[in-house]
C-alpha cells in the first residue's frame, strides 16, 4: 500500500511539473498553467529587474505572464 501511495505521489509531482510554471516573485510564489506540456521554464525566478526579460519569453507570454505580473505589481 505504501508503494502505491508513493507511486501516486510521484505521478502527481511529475504531472504538476509538466502542467504549471512556478514563478518566484519578491514576496510570493505564483502558479501559472503552461500553454504547452514541457519541462521548459518550470521554475522561474522573477525577482527584481528580471521581470522585463521574462516578458519577452514566448512560453511565458503565451501562458499569461503579463496578467500575473499586473496582479503582483498592484
GIBEL-V476947 format. One record per pair of residues at least 12 apart in sequence whose C-alpha atoms are under 8 Angstrom apart, sorted by sequence separation. I is the first residue (numbers start at 1). J is the second residue. If there is no record, write none. Layout:
I J
I J
This chain:
20 32
21 33
20 33
21 34
19 33
20 34
19 34
18 34
19 36
19 37
41 59
18 37
19 38
24 43
41 60
18 38
21 41
22 42
23 43
24 44
25 45
26 46
18 39
21 42
22 43
23 44
24 45
25 46
26 47
17 39
20 42
21 43
22 44
23 45
24 46
25 47
26 48
21 44
23 46
24 47
36 59
18 42
35 59
17 42
34 59
34 60
35 62
35 63
34 63
33 63
32 63
32 64
32 65
32 68
30 68
